[in-house]
Amino acid sequence: MDAKDILGIPKSSLPIPQEKKSRPQKDSQRKPDGISREVYALTGGVAPLMPSIDANQLKKRHQPENEKITWEWLAFTNSARKDNLQLYHWVRVVNGTPPTGDYSFAKYNKSVDVIKYTDEEYEKHLTDLTWTKEETDQLFDLCERFDLRFSVIADRFSSSSSSSSSSRTMEELKNRYYSVSRTILIARAPTPADVSSHPLVKEPYNISQEIERKRALSMVLSQTKHQERKDAEVLSEAKKITESRMAAKAAQDAELPVTSNISPEGVEKTSAPADTASPSSIQVAAGGAPLMSMADNAAAAAASLRMLRVYLRTYALDQMVQAASSSAGLRTIKRVEQFLQELKVNLKPKVPTKAVCAEHLELRKEILTLLNLQKLLQNKEEGSYNETPDTPKRVMDLDRTFIPDPVVSFGERVVKRDQKRKGPGPGAGAGREAPSSPAQSKRPRKLKATDS
């Protein structure tokens, strides 16, 4: 009897194999350099609060052998203090010689130079009905004491003249201080031009603008979420309206150059019948077409640049040059660049300001117009040289009759074959002539003895 008989478990012939659970592999982390094994085992790889760097990895500072450096607890005085207070701190001493000179942090003590006035200047230039001399003196003392920190000055200022003037606002204190300082500067200067560049004279304090600025700022800071959403919706609608107006204006500006270049004479010329046209008018129209296309392309490029609203001047110049040269060929563009090099003008301005880019583009247009006129003049001269005075000028050669070339007969069969080719086809009309084939286009067949 065993444990299975006691528990009433049936005996099995073969034991059931149990699946072994696979243990997750631990990520092996390499101990970083500069940390001892014990410390790394305690922290478990967690980054320390303070950086732990091995001192051997740091660059050693070169120290001369004859220098002996010690740190001593020495007394010092600060020149920024007026009470000659003596304090102590640790000082680096080299070879037993303590450092000399002023306290190193005394240079950061900056104070405001407050303008002082005398009793005579006050009686002559600074008298004001709303301010007494005692209040003005107290204000200037506080300004010098607190370095123009007007929030502190307004808290410490107290008037003793009357109850109405005891509540001075910060804007009133600023206005009194800056107005008095400005008046004293102008009164002490030999001429007003000597102090015209001083900040207090050049930009005087505006109390009304300061009050309005603070009121608007307080309104913005006290807005609710609902008011902010309404303001955002209004601004988005205003932006859409502005963009639509700019797009309409750009489209209108793009149409203006096209309509302005068309004159009544051009309309009359285009409405004239084709049978009365002359070669000179045809050449002028052919030369005017590139000019019109140049204006159209320039207007389209200007409209596209206006839609961008913000762009680089060099990018705008490249776009305008491409638009002006789009109607010209590659050879003409190369001739324009060669012309600019002959004039010792850069292909791209070194200082692309608005005026320089406009002049550069105008020069390119004038050179392109000159080249087109030279080409028209050359064509005109060649046409007048080839034509005689007695023969009328012909616009089109469509009415010229066809004159077949003479056929050289090399034999009877060759002539008959050519006549068959010249004969009309079965579907040809009576008045239609077949095109002739010159005899030289095909080698004639050699004659045999039987053909003769």
C-alpha positions in Angstrom: 0.0 0.0 0.0 1.3 3.4 -1.0 0.1 7.0 -0.9 -2.1 6.5 -4.0 -4.0 3.6 -2.3 -4.5 5.7 0.8 -5.8 8.8 -1.2 -7.9 6.6 -3.6 -6.0 7.7 -6.7 -6.0 5.2 -9.6 -2.6 3.9 -10.5 -1.3 4.8 -13.9 1.1 2.6 -15.8 3.2 5.5 -17.2 4.0 8.7 -15.3 2.5 11.9 -16.9 5.4 14.1 -18.1 5.3 17.5 -16.6 6.2 20.5 -18.8 9.1 22.5 -17.5 8.5 26.2 -17.1 11.1 28.3 -19.0 12.7 30.9 -16.8 13.0 34.3 -18.4 16.5 35.2 -19.2 17.9 38.1 -17.2 19.3 41.0 -19.2 22.9 41.1 -18.7 24.0 44.7 -18.0 27.6 45.6 -18.1 28.9 47.6 -15.2 29.9 51.0 -16.3 33.5 52.2 -15.8 34.2 54.3 -12.8 31.7 52.6 -10.4 32.8 49.9 -7.9 31.2 46.5 -8.0 29.6 46.9 -4.6 28.0 50.2 -5.4 26.6 48.9 -8.7 25.2 45.8 -6.9 23.4 48.1 -4.3 22.0 50.5 -6.9 20.9 47.7 -9.3 21.8 49.8 -12.4 19.6 52.8 -11.4 21.2 56.1 -12.4 22.6 57.9 -9.3 21.5 61.3 -8.2 24.9 62.7 -8.5 27.2 61.9 -11.4 29.9 59.4 -10.5 33.0 60.0 -12.6 36.3 58.3 -12.1 38.9 60.9 -11.3 41.3 59.0 -13.5 39.2 59.9 -16.5 39.4 63.6 -15.9 42.1 65.7 -17.6 44.8 66.5 -15.1 45.6 70.2 -14.7 49.2 71.0 -15.3 50.7 72.5 -12.1 54.2 73.9 -11.9 56.4 72.2 -9.5 57.6 75.4 -7.8 54.1 76.6 -6.9 52.6 75.8 -3.5 48.8 76.4 -3.4 47.0 76.6 -0.1 43.5 77.9 1.0 43.3 80.4 3.8 40.4 82.0 5.7 41.0 85.7 5.2 39.1 89.0 5.7 37.9 91.2 2.8 36.0 94.4 2.2 33.5 95.3 -0.6 33.9 98.6 -2.3 30.2 98.6 -3.2 29.4 99.0 0.5 29.7 102.4 2.2 29.9 101.1 5.8 33.3 99.4 5.4 31.9 96.1 6.6 34.6 93.4 6.9 33.7 89.8 6.1 35.7 86.6 5.7 35.9 83.9 3.0 38.3 81.2 1.8 41.0 82.5 -0.6 43.3 80.6 -2.8 46.9 81.5 -1.8 49.9 80.8 -4.1 53.3 80.5 -2.4 52.1 82.2 0.7 51.1 85.5 -1.1 47.4 86.4 -0.7 45.6 88.0 -3.7 45.3 91.7 -3.8 42.6 94.0 -5.4 39.0 94.7 -5.0 36.3 92.1 -4.2 35.6 90.1 -7.4 31.8 90.6 -7.2 31.9 94.3 -6.6 31.8 95.0 -10.4 28.2 93.7 -10.5 26.9 96.4 -8.2 25.4 98.9 -10.7 23.5 101.9 -9.6 21.4 104.5 -11.5 22.7 108.0 -11.8 19.8 110.1 -10.6 19.9 113.8 -11.7 20.1 116.2 -8.8 18.7 119.8 -8.9 19.2 122.9 -6.8 16.7 125.2 -5.1 17.3 127.9 -7.8 16.6 125.4 -10.6 13.5 124.2 -8.9 12.1 127.7 -8.5 13.0 128.6 -12.0 12.1 125.5 -14.1 10.3 122.8 -11.9 7.5 124.6 -10.2 4.2 122.6 -10.5 0.8 123.3 -8.9 0.1 119.6 -8.3 3.5 118.8 -6.8 5.2 120.4 -3.8 9.0 120.6 -3.4 8.9 118.2 -0.4 7.1 115.6 -2.5 9.6 116.0 -5.4 12.6 115.7 -3.0 11.1 112.6 -1.4 10.4 111.1 -4.9 14.0 111.6 -6.0 15.4 110.2 -2.8 13.4 107.1 -3.2 14.4 106.8 -6.8 18.1 107.0 -5.9 17.6 104.5 -3.0 15.7 101.9 -4.9 17.3 102.3 -8.3 14.1 103.4 -10.1 12.1 100.3 -9.0 8.8 102.2 -9.2 6.7 99.4 -7.8 8.7 99.7 -4.5 8.8 103.5 -4.8 5.0 103.7 -5.1 4.7 101.5 -2.0 7.1 103.6 0.1 5.9 107.0 -1.2 3.7 108.9 1.2 2.5 112.5 0.8 2.2 114.9 3.8 0.7 117.9 2.1 -3.0 116.9 1.7 -5.2 113.9 1.8 -6.1 114.3 -2.0 -2.4 113.9 -3.1 -1.6 111.1 -0.7 -2.6 108.4 -3.2 -0.1 108.9 -6.0 -0.3 106.3 -8.7 2.8 104.7 -10.2 2.2 106.5 -13.5 2.1 109.9 -11.8 5.4 109.2 -10.0 7.0 108.2 -13.3 5.7 111.2 -15.1 7.0 113.6 -12.4 10.4 112.0 -12.3 11.0 111.8 -16.0 9.5 115.3 -16.7 11.8 116.9 -14.0 14.9 115.0 -15.4 14.1 116.1 -18.9 13.6 119.7 -18.0 16.9 119.8 -16.0 18.8 118.3 -18.9 17.5 120.8 -21.4 18.0 123.8 -19.0 21.7 122.8 -18.3 22.6 122.2 -22.0 24.1 125.2 -23.9 21.8 124.4 -26.8 18.8 122.0 -27.2 20.6 120.2 -30.0 23.4 119.0 -27.6 20.9 116.8 -25.6 18.6 115.9 -28.5 20.0 112.4 -28.7 19.5 111.7 -25.0 16.9 109.0 -24.3 14.9 111.2 -21.9 14.7 114.0 -24.4 14.3 111.9 -27.5 11.6 109.6 -26.2 9.6 111.5 -23.4 7.4 109.6 -21.1 3.7 109.5 -22.2 1.4 109.0 -19.2 -1.8 108.6 -21.2 -0.3 105.9 -23.3 1.0 104.1 -20.3 -2.4 104.2 -18.6 -4.1 102.9 -21.8 -1.6 100.1 -22.2 -2.2 98.9 -18.6 -5.9 99.1 -19.0 -5.8 97.0 -22.3 -3.5 94.5 -20.6 -5.8 94.1 -17.6 -8.7 93.5 -20.0 -6.8 90.8 -21.8 -5.7 89.1 -18.6 -9.3 89.2 -17.2 -11.0 87.6 -20.2 -12.9 84.3 -19.8 -12.6 81.2 -22.0 -15.8 82.1 -23.9 -14.5 85.6 -24.7 -11.2 84.1 -25.9 -13.0 81.7 -28.2 -15.1 84.6 -29.6 -12.1 86.7 -30.2 -10.3 83.8 -32.0 -13.4 83.3 -34.3 -13.5 87.0 -35.1 -9.8 87.0 -36.0 -10.1 83.9 -38.2 -13.0 85.5 -40.1 -11.0 88.7 -40.5 -8.1 86.7 -41.8 -10.3 84.9 -44.4 -11.7 88.2 -45.6 -8.2 89.7 -45.9 -7.0 86.7 -47.9 -10.0 86.8 -50.2 -9.5 90.5 -50.8 -5.8 90.0 -51.5 -6.6 87.2 -54.0 -9.1 89.4 -55.8 -6.7 92.3 -55.9 -4.0 90.0 -57.3 -6.3 88.7 -60.0 -7.3 92.3 -60.9 -3.6 93.4 -61.1 -2.8 90.4 -63.3 -5.5 91.5 -65.8 -4.5 95.2 -65.8 -1.2 94.9 -67.8 -2.9 92.8 -70.6 -5.7 95.4 -71.1 -3.4 98.4 -70.8 -1.0 97.2 -73.6 -3.9 97.0 -76.1 -4.3 100.3 -77.9 -7.1 101.4 -80.4 -4.6 101.2 -83.2 -3.8 97.6 -82.3 -7.5 96.8 -82.3 -7.9 98.4 -85.8 -4.9 96.4 -87.1 -6.3 93.2 -85.8 -9.7 93.9 -87.3 -8.3 94.6 -90.7 -9.0 92.0 -93.4 -6.3 89.5 -94.3 -6.3 90.3 -98.0 -5.1 93.9 -97.3 -2.3 92.8 -95.0 1.3 93.7 -96.0 4.6 92.0 -95.1 5.6 95.0 -92.9 2.4 94.7 -90.8 2.9 90.9 -90.5 6.4 91.4 -89.2 5.3 94.1 -86.7 2.6 91.8 -85.4 5.1 88.9 -85.2 7.5 91.1 -83.2 4.8 92.5 -80.9 3.6 89.0 -79.9 6.7 88.3 -77.8 6.3 91.7 -76.1 2.6 90.9 -75.2 3.6 87.5 -73.9 6.4 89.0 -71.8 3.9 91.4 -70.2 1.4 88.5 -69.6 4.1 86.3 -68.0 5.4 89.1 -65.9 1.9 89.9 -64.6 1.3 86.3 -63.8 4.6 86.0 -62.0 3.8 89.2 -60.0 0.4 87.8 -59.1 1.9 84.5 -57.9 4.4 86.4 -55.7 1.7 88.5 -54.2 -0.1 85.3 -53.1 3.0 84.2 -51.2 2.9 87.4 -49.1 6.5 86.6 -47.8 9.3 85.6 -50.1 13.0 86.2 -50.7 14.0 88.9 -53.0 16.4 86.6 -55.0 13.6 84.1 -55.5 11.3 86.9 -56.8 14.0 88.1 -59.2 14.5 84.5 -60.6 10.8 84.1 -61.1 10.5 87.5 -62.9 13.5 86.8 -65.1 12.1 83.4 -66.1 8.7 85.0 -66.8 10.3 87.7 -69.0 12.5 85.2 -70.9 9.8 82.5 -71.3 8.8 83.7 -74.8 12.4 83.8 -76.0 14.4 80.9 -77.2 17.5 79.4 -75.6 19.8 81.2 -78.0 18.2 84.5 -77.3 18.6 84.0 -73.5 22.3 83.2 -74.0 22.7 86.4 -76.1 21.0 88.4 -73.4 23.5 87.0 -70.8 26.4 87.6 -73.2 25.2 91.2 -73.6 25.1 91.7 -69.8 28.7 90.4 -69.6 29.8 92.8 -72.3 28.2 95.6 -70.2 30.1 94.2 -67.1 26.8 93.6 -65.3 26.4 90.6 -63.0 23.9 88.0 -64.1 22.5 88.2 -60.5 22.8 91.4 -58.4 25.2 91.1 -55.5 22.9 93.4 -53.3 19.4 92.3 -54.4 17.4 95.2 -53.0 14.0 96.2 -54.4 15.4 99.0 -56.5 18.3 97.1 -57.8 16.2 94.1 -58.8 13.7 96.4 -60.6 16.5 98.1 -62.6 18.1 94.7 -63.4 14.8 93.3 -64.7 14.2 96.5 -66.7 17.7 96.2 -68.3 17.0 92.6 -69.3 13.7 93.6 -70.9 15.3 96.4 -72.8 18.1 94.0 -74.1 15.5 91.5 -75.1 13.5 94.1 -77.0 16.7 95.4 -78.7 17.5 91.8 -79.9 14.0 91.4 -81.2 14.2 94.7 -83.1 17.6 93.8 -84.6 16.1 90.4 -85.8 13.1 92.2 -87.4 15.4 94.7 -89.1 17.6 91.9 -90.4 14.6 90.1 -91.8 13.3 93.3 -93.4 16.6 94.0 -95.1 16.9 90.5 -96.5 13.4 90.7 -97.9 13.9 94.0 -99.6 17.2 92.8 -101.1 15.7 89.7 -102.6 12.7 91.4 -104.2 12.9 93.6 -107.3 11.0 97.0 -107.6 8.9 95.9 -110.6 7.5 92.7 -109.0 4.7 93.1 -106.5 5.1 91.8 -103.0 3.5 88.5 -102.4 2.1 87.6 -99.0 1.3 83.9 -99.7 2.4 81.5 -102.4 -0.7 79.4 -102.4 -1.9 80.8 -105.8 1.2 79.9 -107.6 0.7 77.4 -110.4 2.6 74.2 -110.5 5.2 73.9 -113.3 6.5 70.4 -113.8 10.2 69.9 -114.4 11.3 68.7 -117.8 11.7 65.0 -118.2 14.7 63.6 -119.9 13.8 60.5 -122.0 16.2 57.7 -122.1 14.0 55.4 -124.2 10.6 54.7 -125.3 9.6 52.5 -122.4 10.9 55.0 -119.9 8.8 57.8 -121.4 5.7 55.6 -121.5 6.2 54.6 -117.9 6.5 58.2 -116.9 3.4 59.0 -118.8 1.5 56.3 -117.0 2.7 57.8 -113.7 1.6 61.2 -114.8 -1.8 60.0 -115.8 -4.8 60.6 -113.5 -6.1 57.7 -111.4 -9.5 56.3 -111.6 -10.9 58.3 -108.8 -9.1 61.6 -109.8 -11.0 64.5 -111.0 -10.7 66.0 -114.5 -9.1 69.2 -113.4 -6.7 67.6 -110.9 -3.1 67.2 -111.9 -0.9 64.3 -110.7 2.4 65.3 -109.1 5.4 64.8 -111.4 8.3 62.7 -110.5 11.7 63.9 -111.8 13.7 61.6 -113.9 16.7 61.8 -111.8 14.9 60.3 -108.8 15.2 56.8 -110.2 17.9 55.2 -112.3 16.6 54.3 -115.9 16.6 50.7 -117.0 19.3 49.7 -119.3 18.2 49.2 -123.0 18.4 45.8 -124.5 19.2 44.9 -128.1 15.5 44.0 -128.8 14.2 47.4 -127.6 16.1 49.2 -130.4 
